């Protein structure tokens, strides 16, 4: 059996990846901050699918948390074959309304942790000549909406650049850029979703199926729904100033 490590595994897109990969027979390393929820998730997936599910409690907004996951990814005796960098969060408010500490924490989780964990995983994968990394970004990466969008844009650019550098090594890297997904994400950020049309919501399990298919095809960027692919096509030709104004009328931090 191969092993997949998933950050932010207990809810939303991370939980959907865990369900799908366990059903496909992968052993798992489940990473999140809540030990109780991790243990419950590990037990459920083990009992349902017969896979081994390891629990790793880590807060990726801290150096200690990132280092603990780096050590697990660097373990050559129990290699990780697939890394899903999913941990992330949103903030409520416009620029200068959000506390600087929260902005810096976002960059720590969305950028520094992704860089360090991708590097820790990819090094061993390159030695073995196989492996994959999925870095969860957002379609917010393609619209000008503050630190959240900027951090997700960094994830896309970093992942595609690293994928190009590792081409031919057997290691696949892909940025996943979903739109609005029905998860705990918005509630945790204290944001309402009444203004978001029903057709814009995606199902997390279907999203994961599409993402894994794109990874298997060797794509370095996955926008896993025709509706959002069309929207991003329009976004490419709209003036940046107009696009920023449109997104400001909707969600305050960008979709995920």
N, C-alpha and C positions, 0 to 999 in steps of 0.2 A: 504494500500500500504506500502511496505517496502521502506527504504531509503538507497541509496548508496552514498558514498562520494568518489570522484575521484580527486586525485592531478594531476597536469599537464593535465587538461581535455580538453584544447582547441586545441590540435593538436595530430597527430599520434595515438599511441596505446590508450592514454587516451581518445581522441575523439571517437575512435572506441568503447571503453567500454561505453561511454556516450550514443552513438547512440543505441547500443544493449540493454542496461539496460532500457533506456527510452522506446524503442519499446516493451520491456517485461513488462512495467507498473510500473517500479520503480520510485519513486521520487528521485531527485538527489541533491547533494550539489557539486557544481562545483568549483574547487580550481585551481587558476593559478595566475600569476603576472599581467596580462593585463586585467583590468576591462572592457574595451570596448569589447574585444573579448569574455569575459565571459558573458556579458549581451546579446550579439548577439547570442551566443550559447544557453543560457538559453531560450531566446525568441523562437528560432527556434525549440528546443526540446519540449517546452510547446505547441506551436501552432501545431506541427505535431503529438504529441502523447498524449496530454492532461494531462501531468504529471506536478508536481510542481518542478521547478528547482531553487534552491537557489544559489546565487553567493557569493563566499568568496574569496576576493583578498588577496593573501598571498605569500610572498617570503620565500621559505623554506631554503634559505641560511642564514636566520637571525633568532635570537631567537624570536623576536616579531612575525614573520611569523609562525614559528612552534607553538608558544603558542596560536595563534589565532585559528589554526586548532585543537590543543589539546582541547581547551575550547568547540569547537563545538562537538567534538567526545565524550566529557564527559557530554553533555547535556542529562540528563535522561528523560526530558519531550519530547524531539524530537530525539529519539535514531537513531543511524546509524546502519544498519543491515549488511552492506557490505562496507568494506574499500578497495579501490584500490590505493595503494601507487605506483604511476607511474612517478612522477616528476623525471627528471634526465637530464644529459647533457654529452657531450663528450668534449675532448680537443685535440688539434692538436700538435703532437710532441712527441719525446721520453723523457724518464726520464732525468731530469736536463734541458731539453729545455722548459718545461712547468713551468710558474711562480709558486712559492710555494703558493701564495695566491689562485690560481686557484685549486691547488691540495687539499688545506684545504677546500675550498668551496665545492668541489666534495664530500669529506668525510662528510661534514655537511649535504648535500642534500641526498646522497645515503645511508648513514649509520645512523647518528644521527637522522635525521628527520624520517627515517623509524622505528628506534627503538622507538622513543617517540610517534609517531602516532599509531603504532601498539599497544603499551602498553595502550595508552589512549582509544583506541577502544575496545581492548580485555577485559579490566576490566569490562566494562558495559555489553559486550556480555556474559561473563561468568556468571554474575549475572542473566541475562535473560535466560541463557541456550541455546543460539543460536547466530549465526552470522558467518561472514566469513571475512578473510583478504587475499588479493592477493598482494604480494610484487613483483613488476616487477624487475627482474634481467636481465640476458643476458647469452647466451652461452659463452660469453667472461669470465664468472665466472670460466670456466673449462680450460682456457689456460693462461699461464704466460705472461701477457702483461700490466704491470704497474699498476698505481693507479685505472684506470677504472676497469680493470679485478679484481683487489684485492677488490675493493668496492662491486662489484657484487657477488664475492665469499662470502663476508661477508653476503650479503643479503640472499643467499641460505642457508648458514650454520645457521644463526640466525633463519630464518623462519622454517627450518626443526626441529631445536632444540625446538623452542617454540611450534610447532605443536605437538611434542612428549609430552611436559610437559602439554599441554592442552587436550590431548586425553581423550575422554569420557565426556568432559565438554559441548559439543554441539557447540564449536567454532572451525571452520576449518581455518587453515592457509596454504597458498600455495605460493611457490616461482614460478614465471613465467619466464622461460628462453628462450626468442625468439632469432632467428638469425637476419639476415638483414631484416628490414621492410621498406617499402617505406613510409617515413614520412619526416618531416622537420628536423629530428635529425641531419643528416649528414651536411646539408646545414648550420645549425646554428653553427656547430663546425668548419666550414670552410674546410671541407674535401671532396675531390673528391671521386666519386664512380665508375669511369670508369673501375677500375681493378677488380670489383666484378662481377662474372659471373651472367648472367640473372637467371639461375636456383636457385641461392641462395636467391633470393628476396622472401619475404613472403607478403601476403595481410593482412592488419591490421584487417579487419573485420572477415576474416576466422580464424585468430589467436585468436581473442577474443572468437569466438564460441568454438574453441577447448579448450581454457583455462577454460571457464565456465563449460564445460562438465567435465574436469578433477577435478575442484573444487567440483562439485556435486558428483563425485566418491570418494572424500575424499583423493585425492593425495596431498602430501606435496611438490611435484616438478612436474612442467609441462614443457616439451619441446615439443611444440605443432606443430610438423611437422615430418613426417617419415624421411625426408632427414637429418634433424639436429639430430634426434635420432641416425641415423646411423653414422653420423660424430662424435658425442660425444662418441659413442661406440668405434670407432677407436682411438679417442683421449685418452681414458683410457689406451690403451696398448702402445702408443707411448712414447718414452723417453721425459721427460719435456724439455730437451735442444733442441731436434729436433722440438717439437711442438712450442716452442717459436720462433724458426727460421722461421717456415712456416708462422705463423701468422704475423710476422714482415714484410713479403713480401706483405701482403695485407693491411687491414686497420690499422691505427696507434693506435687505441684505443680499438678495439674489437667491435663486432657487437651488434646492438640492433634494 
